[in-house]
Amino acid sequence: PRFGVMRGREFLMKDAYTFDVDREAAIRAYDNMFVAYLRTFRRLGLTAVPMQADTGPIGGDMSHEFQILASTGESAVYYDAAFEGIDFTAADLDIAELKARYAAADEKHDPARVPAGVELRSGRGIEVGHIFYFGTKYSAPMGAKVTGPDGAEVTLHMGSHGIGVSRLVGAIIEAGHDDKGIVWPESVAPFKVGLVNLRPADDACTAMAEELYAKLTGAGVETLLDDRDERAGAKFATMELIGLPWQVTVGPRGAKSGTVEIKRRAGGATEEMSLDAVTARLAG
C-alpha cells in the first residue's frame, strides 16, 4: 500500500543540537548542517530539495525542511529546476546561493515570489529532515550562558537539526521502485548482490553457486544466496521485488561453460561473465 513502510509504528529520529556564543557562529553551524544533510541524502541515492519552512510552534528565526522528490510524495512541492543539477558534494558549494533559490511546499508556495527567469518545476515530496535556528528563544529564559572570549557572559544561540531515520527507508522505497518492486541504491541496500541458483538439485550448479558465493563474500561483497527449491520464475520475481542492486544467476548452461549472468536491477542490463570477472566487477 502507498506509504506502507512510512506508516510503520517505529519512528527513529536523529536529533542534533548546536550551541554557539553568537548569531554569526550559530549561522555557520546551521549552514554546515544544511550542507551535511544535502550530502547525506545524495549519498543515499536521493534527490533532496531544501525548502524554507515555517518554524511553527517550536519557534525560532530560520528553518529549512528537506523534501525528497517522489511521485507518491505526501506534499506538492515547487522548486527551481537548477536544484536537480547541483553537485552537493562539491567543495566550493555556494550555500548562500542555495538558500536563496526558490523552493516551497504547497502551503508556502507563492507564484509572485518566484524570481524572474527561474525554471519552476512542481512535483511531490516527502519530508525527511528539518533544521532550525532558535537564536536565544530557549536559552535566554533558561539562563543558559557561557563565558565568552572577552570574559563576559553571553547567552547561547541554539539550533536543532533532525532526520527521520526510519522514515528515510520509506522515502527511499517511494523514490526508487518500479512495477516489479524496490530498486535499492547500493549505499543502503541490505545486500549488494542477489545470487540465484536456478537448479539446486544440479550438482554442477550448486558447486558453482557456492564457489561464487565464497568468492564474493571473501572479497567483502554482501551477498544473498537463493538456493530454494522453487521455480525459476518465482526466484526471479523475488529478486525483482526485494530490489538488490545486482542479480547474478547460475544455471545449467552457464555451469557447463563456466559463466554466469549478471544483471543490474536499475535498468535491467545483463551480461555473461566468468566467476573471476564477476567478482572483480562487484568487488571494485
Contacts in CASP RR format, 6 or more apart in sequence:
PFRMAT RR
TARGET T0000
AUTHOR 0000-0000-0000
METHOD contacts of the structure
MODEL  1
PRFGVMRGREFLMKDAYTFDVDREAAIRAYDNMFVAYLRTFRRLGLTAVP
MQADTGPIGGDMSHEFQILASTGESAVYYDAAFEGIDFTAADLDIAELKA
RYAAADEKHDPARVPAGVELRSGRGIEVGHIFYFGTKYSAPMGAKVTGPD
GAEVTLHMGSHGIGVSRLVGAIIEAGHDDKGIVWPESVAPFKVGLVNLRP
ADDACTAMAEELYAKLTGAGVETLLDDRDERAGAKFATMELIGLPWQVTV
GPRGAKSGTVEIKRRAGGATEEMSLDAVTARLAG
2 72 0 8 1.000
3 72 0 8 1.000
3 74 0 8 1.000
3 170 0 8 1.000
3 174 0 8 1.000
4 170 0 8 1.000
5 169 0 8 1.000
5 170 0 8 1.000
5 173 0 8 1.000
6 126 0 8 1.000
6 167 0 8 1.000
6 170 0 8 1.000
6 171 0 8 1.000
6 174 0 8 1.000
8 166 0 8 1.000
10 166 0 8 1.000
11 164 0 8 1.000
11 166 0 8 1.000
11 167 0 8 1.000
12 164 0 8 1.000
12 165 0 8 1.000
12 166 0 8 1.000
13 162 0 8 1.000
13 163 0 8 1.000
13 164 0 8 1.000
13 165 0 8 1.000
14 162 0 8 1.000
14 163 0 8 1.000
14 164 0 8 1.000
14 165 0 8 1.000
15 160 0 8 1.000
15 161 0 8 1.000
15 162 0 8 1.000
16 33 0 8 1.000
16 160 0 8 1.000
16 161 0 8 1.000
16 162 0 8 1.000
17 158 0 8 1.000
17 159 0 8 1.000
17 160 0 8 1.000
17 161 0 8 1.000
18 26 0 8 1.000
18 29 0 8 1.000
18 30 0 8 1.000
18 33 0 8 1.000
18 158 0 8 1.000
18 159 0 8 1.000
18 160 0 8 1.000
18 161 0 8 1.000
19 139 0 8 1.000
19 144 0 8 1.000
19 156 0 8 1.000
19 157 0 8 1.000
19 158 0 8 1.000
19 159 0 8 1.000
20 26 0 8 1.000
20 28 0 8 1.000
20 29 0 8 1.000
20 156 0 8 1.000
20 157 0 8 1.000
20 158 0 8 1.000
21 146 0 8 1.000
21 148 0 8 1.000
21 149 0 8 1.000
21 154 0 8 1.000
21 156 0 8 1.000
21 157 0 8 1.000
22 154 0 8 1.000
22 157 0 8 1.000
23 135 0 8 1.000
23 157 0 8 1.000
25 157 0 8 1.000
26 133 0 8 1.000
26 135 0 8 1.000
26 157 0 8 1.000
26 158 0 8 1.000
26 159 0 8 1.000
27 133 0 8 1.000
29 159 0 8 1.000
30 62 0 8 1.000
30 131 0 8 1.000
30 133 0 8 1.000
30 159 0 8 1.000
31 95 0 8 1.000
33 131 0 8 1.000
33 161 0 8 1.000
34 50 0 8 1.000
34 64 0 8 1.000
34 95 0 8 1.000
34 98 0 8 1.000
34 99 0 8 1.000
34 131 0 8 1.000
35 88 0 8 1.000
35 93 0 8 1.000
35 95 0 8 1.000
37 48 0 8 1.000
37 50 0 8 1.000
37 66 0 8 1.000
37 129 0 8 1.000
37 131 0 8 1.000
37 161 0 8 1.000
37 163 0 8 1.000
38 48 0 8 1.000
38 50 0 8 1.000
38 66 0 8 1.000
38 88 0 8 1.000
38 98 0 8 1.000
39 88 0 8 1.000
39 89 0 8 1.000
40 163 0 8 1.000
41 47 0 8 1.000
41 48 0 8 1.000
41 66 0 8 1.000
41 68 0 8 1.000
41 128 0 8 1.000
42 48 0 8 1.000
42 88 0 8 1.000
42 89 0 8 1.000
43 187 0 8 1.000
44 168 0 8 1.000
44 172 0 8 1.000
44 185 0 8 1.000
44 187 0 8 1.000
44 188 0 8 1.000
45 172 0 8 1.000
45 185 0 8 1.000
45 187 0 8 1.000
45 188 0 8 1.000
46 68 0 8 1.000
46 69 0 8 1.000
46 128 0 8 1.000
46 171 0 8 1.000
46 172 0 8 1.000
46 175 0 8 1.000
46 185 0 8 1.000
47 68 0 8 1.000
47 69 0 8 1.000
47 83 0 8 1.000
47 84 0 8 1.000
47 175 0 8 1.000
48 66 0 8 1.000
48 67 0 8 1.000
48 68 0 8 1.000
48 69 0 8 1.000
48 128 0 8 1.000
49 66 0 8 1.000
49 67 0 8 1.000
49 69 0 8 1.000
49 77 0 8 1.000
49 79 0 8 1.000
49 83 0 8 1.000
49 103 0 8 1.000
50 64 0 8 1.000
50 65 0 8 1.000
50 66 0 8 1.000
50 98 0 8 1.000
50 99 0 8 1.000
50 103 0 8 1.000
51 64 0 8 1.000
51 65 0 8 1.000
51 66 0 8 1.000
51 67 0 8 1.000
51 77 0 8 1.000
51 79 0 8 1.000
51 103 0 8 1.000
51 104 0 8 1.000
51 105 0 8 1.000
51 108 0 8 1.000
52 63 0 8 1.000
52 64 0 8 1.000
52 99 0 8 1.000
52 103 0 8 1.000
52 104 0 8 1.000
52 108 0 8 1.000
53 63 0 8 1.000
53 64 0 8 1.000
53 65 0 8 1.000
53 105 0 8 1.000
53 108 0 8 1.000
53 130 0 8 1.000
54 63 0 8 1.000
54 107 0 8 1.000
54 108 0 8 1.000
55 61 0 8 1.000
55 62 0 8 1.000
55 63 0 8 1.000
55 132 0 8 1.000
56 63 0 8 1.000
58 132 0 8 1.000
58 134 0 8 1.000
58 160 0 8 1.000
59 132 0 8 1.000
59 134 0 8 1.000
59 137 0 8 1.000
60 132 0 8 1.000
60 133 0 8 1.000
60 134 0 8 1.000
60 135 0 8 1.000
60 137 0 8 1.000
61 133 0 8 1.000
61 134 0 8 1.000
61 135 0 8 1.000
62 132 0 8 1.000
62 133 0 8 1.000
63 130 0 8 1.000
63 131 0 8 1.000
63 132 0 8 1.000
63 133 0 8 1.000
64 99 0 8 1.000
64 130 0 8 1.000
64 131 0 8 1.000
65 105 0 8 1.000
65 127 0 8 1.000
65 129 0 8 1.000
65 130 0 8 1.000
66 127 0 8 1.000
66 128 0 8 1.000
66 129 0 8 1.000
66 130 0 8 1.000
67 75 0 8 1.000
67 77 0 8 1.000
67 103 0 8 1.000
67 105 0 8 1.000
67 125 0 8 1.000
67 126 0 8 1.000
67 127 0 8 1.000
67 128 0 8 1.000
68 125 0 8 1.000
68 126 0 8 1.000
68 127 0 8 1.000
68 128 0 8 1.000
68 171 0 8 1.000
68 174 0 8 1.000
68 175 0 8 1.000
69 77 0 8 1.000
69 123 0 8 1.000
69 124 0 8 1.000
69 125 0 8 1.000
69 175 0 8 1.000
70 124 0 8 1.000
70 125 0 8 1.000
70 126 0 8 1.000
70 171 0 8 1.000
70 174 0 8 1.000
70 175 0 8 1.000
70 176 0 8 1.000
71 123 0 8 1.000
71 124 0 8 1.000
71 174 0 8 1.000
72 124 0 8 1.000
72 174 0 8 1.000
73 124 0 8 1.000
73 125 0 8 1.000
73 126 0 8 1.000
73 174 0 8 1.000
74 124 0 8 1.000
74 125 0 8 1.000
74 126 0 8 1.000
74 127 0 8 1.000
75 105 0 8 1.000
75 106 0 8 1.000
75 124 0 8 1.000
75 125 0 8 1.000
75 126 0 8 1.000
75 127 0 8 1.000
76 105 0 8 1.000
76 106 0 8 1.000
76 109 0 8 1.000
76 122 0 8 1.000
76 123 0 8 1.000
76 124 0 8 1.000
76 125 0 8 1.000
77 103 0 8 1.000
77 104 0 8 1.000
77 105 0 8 1.000
77 106 0 8 1.000
77 122 0 8 1.000
77 123 0 8 1.000
77 124 0 8 1.000
77 125 0 8 1.000
78 102 0 8 1.000
78 103 0 8 1.000
78 104 0 8 1.000
78 105 0 8 1.000
78 106 0 8 1.000
78 109 0 8 1.000
78 114 0 8 1.000
78 120 0 8 1.000
78 121 0 8 1.000
78 122 0 8 1.000
78 123 0 8 1.000
79 101 0 8 1.000
79 102 0 8 1.000
79 103 0 8 1.000
79 104 0 8 1.000
79 120 0 8 1.000
79 121 0 8 1.000
79 122 0 8 1.000
80 101 0 8 1.000
80 102 0 8 1.000
80 103 0 8 1.000
80 118 0 8 1.000
80 119 0 8 1.000
80 120 0 8 1.000
80 121 0 8 1.000
81 118 0 8 1.000
81 119 0 8 1.000
81 120 0 8 1.000
81 121 0 8 1.000
82 101 0 8 1.000
82 118 0 8 1.000
82 119 0 8 1.000
83 101 0 8 1.000
83 103 0 8 1.000
84 121 0 8 1.000
86 93 0 8 1.000
86 98 0 8 1.000
87 93 0 8 1.000
101 118 0 8 1.000
102 113 0 8 1.000
102 114 0 8 1.000
102 115 0 8 1.000
102 118 0 8 1.000
102 120 0 8 1.000
104 110 0 8 1.000
104 113 0 8 1.000
105 125 0 8 1.000
105 127 0 8 1.000
114 120 0 8 1.000
126 167 0 8 1.000
126 170 0 8 1.000
126 171 0 8 1.000
126 174 0 8 1.000
126 175 0 8 1.000
128 163 0 8 1.000
128 164 0 8 1.000
128 167 0 8 1.000
128 168 0 8 1.000
128 171 0 8 1.000
129 162 0 8 1.000
129 163 0 8 1.000
129 164 0 8 1.000
130 161 0 8 1.000
130 162 0 8 1.000
131 159 0 8 1.000
131 160 0 8 1.000
131 161 0 8 1.000
131 162 0 8 1.000
132 159 0 8 1.000
132 160 0 8 1.000
132 161 0 8 1.000
133 157 0 8 1.000
133 158 0 8 1.000
133 159 0 8 1.000
134 157 0 8 1.000
134 158 0 8 1.000
134 159 0 8 1.000
134 160 0 8 1.000
135 157 0 8 1.000
135 158 0 8 1.000
135 159 0 8 1.000
136 155 0 8 1.000
136 156 0 8 1.000
136 157 0 8 1.000
136 158 0 8 1.000
137 158 0 8 1.000
138 144 0 8 1.000
138 158 0 8 1.000
139 145 0 8 1.000
139 155 0 8 1.000
139 156 0 8 1.000
139 157 0 8 1.000
139 158 0 8 1.000
140 155 0 8 1.000
143 155 0 8 1.000
144 155 0 8 1.000
144 156 0 8 1.000
144 158 0 8 1.000
145 153 0 8 1.000
145 154 0 8 1.000
145 155 0 8 1.000
145 156 0 8 1.000
146 153 0 8 1.000
146 154 0 8 1.000
146 156 0 8 1.000
147 153 0 8 1.000
147 154 0 8 1.000
148 154 0 8 1.000
172 184 0 8 1.000
172 185 0 8 1.000
172 188 0 8 1.000
173 182 0 8 1.000
176 182 0 8 1.000
176 183 0 8 1.000
176 185 0 8 1.000
177 183 0 8 1.000
180 237 0 8 1.000
180 240 0 8 1.000
180 241 0 8 1.000
181 240 0 8 1.000
181 241 0 8 1.000
181 242 0 8 1.000
181 243 0 8 1.000
182 241 0 8 1.000
182 242 0 8 1.000
182 243 0 8 1.000
183 243 0 8 1.000
183 265 0 8 1.000
183 266 0 8 1.000
184 190 0 8 1.000
184 243 0 8 1.000
184 244 0 8 1.000
184 245 0 8 1.000
184 265 0 8 1.000
185 245 0 8 1.000
186 192 0 8 1.000
186 245 0 8 1.000
189 243 0 8 1.000
189 244 0 8 1.000
189 245 0 8 1.000
190 222 0 8 1.000
190 224 0 8 1.000
190 242 0 8 1.000
190 244 0 8 1.000
191 222 0 8 1.000
191 223 0 8 1.000
191 224 0 8 1.000
191 244 0 8 1.000
192 221 0 8 1.000
192 222 0 8 1.000
192 223 0 8 1.000
192 244 0 8 1.000
192 245 0 8 1.000
192 246 0 8 1.000
192 282 0 8 1.000
193 216 0 8 1.000
193 221 0 8 1.000
193 222 0 8 1.000
193 223 0 8 1.000
193 224 0 8 1.000
193 244 0 8 1.000
193 245 0 8 1.000
193 246 0 8 1.000
193 247 0 8 1.000
193 248 0 8 1.000
193 282 0 8 1.000
194 223 0 8 1.000
194 224 0 8 1.000
194 225 0 8 1.000
194 226 0 8 1.000
194 239 0 8 1.000
194 244 0 8 1.000
194 246 0 8 1.000
194 247 0 8 1.000
194 248 0 8 1.000
195 209 0 8 1.000
195 212 0 8 1.000
195 213 0 8 1.000
195 216 0 8 1.000
195 223 0 8 1.000
195 224 0 8 1.000
195 225 0 8 1.000
195 226 0 8 1.000
195 248 0 8 1.000
195 250 0 8 1.000
196 226 0 8 1.000
196 235 0 8 1.000
196 236 0 8 1.000
196 239 0 8 1.000
196 247 0 8 1.000
196 248 0 8 1.000
196 249 0 8 1.000
196 250 0 8 1.000
197 205 0 8 1.000
197 206 0 8 1.000
197 209 0 8 1.000
197 225 0 8 1.000
197 226 0 8 1.000
197 227 0 8 1.000
197 250 0 8 1.000
197 251 0 8 1.000
198 205 0 8 1.000
198 232 0 8 1.000
198 235 0 8 1.000
198 249 0 8 1.000
198 250 0 8 1.000
198 251 0 8 1.000
198 252 0 8 1.000
199 205 0 8 1.000
199 206 0 8 1.000
199 251 0 8 1.000
199 252 0 8 1.000
200 206 0 8 1.000
200 227 0 8 1.000
200 228 0 8 1.000
200 229 0 8 1.000
201 229 0 8 1.000
202 251 0 8 1.000
202 252 0 8 1.000
202 255 0 8 1.000
204 252 0 8 1.000
204 255 0 8 1.000
204 256 0 8 1.000
205 250 0 8 1.000
205 251 0 8 1.000
205 252 0 8 1.000
205 255 0 8 1.000
206 227 0 8 1.000
207 255 0 8 1.000
208 250 0 8 1.000
208 251 0 8 1.000
208 254 0 8 1.000
208 255 0 8 1.000
208 258 0 8 1.000
208 260 0 8 1.000
208 275 0 8 1.000
209 225 0 8 1.000
209 227 0 8 1.000
209 250 0 8 1.000
211 275 0 8 1.000
212 248 0 8 1.000
212 250 0 8 1.000
212 260 0 8 1.000
212 275 0 8 1.000
212 278 0 8 1.000
212 279 0 8 1.000
213 223 0 8 1.000
213 225 0 8 1.000
215 275 0 8 1.000
215 276 0 8 1.000
215 279 0 8 1.000
216 223 0 8 1.000
216 278 0 8 1.000
216 279 0 8 1.000
216 282 0 8 1.000
216 283 0 8 1.000
217 223 0 8 1.000
219 279 0 8 1.000
219 282 0 8 1.000
219 283 0 8 1.000
220 283 0 8 1.000
221 279 0 8 1.000
221 282 0 8 1.000
221 283 0 8 1.000
224 244 0 8 1.000
226 235 0 8 1.000
226 238 0 8 1.000
226 239 0 8 1.000
228 235 0 8 1.000
239 247 0 8 1.000
239 265 0 8 1.000
240 265 0 8 1.000
243 265 0 8 1.000
244 265 0 8 1.000
245 264 0 8 1.000
245 265 0 8 1.000
245 266 0 8 1.000
246 262 0 8 1.000
246 263 0 8 1.000
246 264 0 8 1.000
246 265 0 8 1.000
246 282 0 8 1.000
247 262 0 8 1.000
247 263 0 8 1.000
247 265 0 8 1.000
248 260 0 8 1.000
248 261 0 8 1.000
248 262 0 8 1.000
248 263 0 8 1.000
248 278 0 8 1.000
248 282 0 8 1.000
249 260 0 8 1.000
249 261 0 8 1.000
249 263 0 8 1.000
250 260 0 8 1.000
251 260 0 8 1.000
254 260 0 8 1.000
254 272 0 8 1.000
258 274 0 8 1.000
258 275 0 8 1.000
259 272 0 8 1.000
259 273 0 8 1.000
259 274 0 8 1.000
260 272 0 8 1.000
260 273 0 8 1.000
260 274 0 8 1.000
260 275 0 8 1.000
260 278 0 8 1.000
261 270 0 8 1.000
261 271 0 8 1.000
261 272 0 8 1.000
262 270 0 8 1.000
262 271 0 8 1.000
262 272 0 8 1.000
262 273 0 8 1.000
262 278 0 8 1.000
262 281 0 8 1.000
262 282 0 8 1.000
263 269 0 8 1.000
263 270 0 8 1.000
263 271 0 8 1.000
264 270 0 8 1.000
273 281 0 8 1.000
END
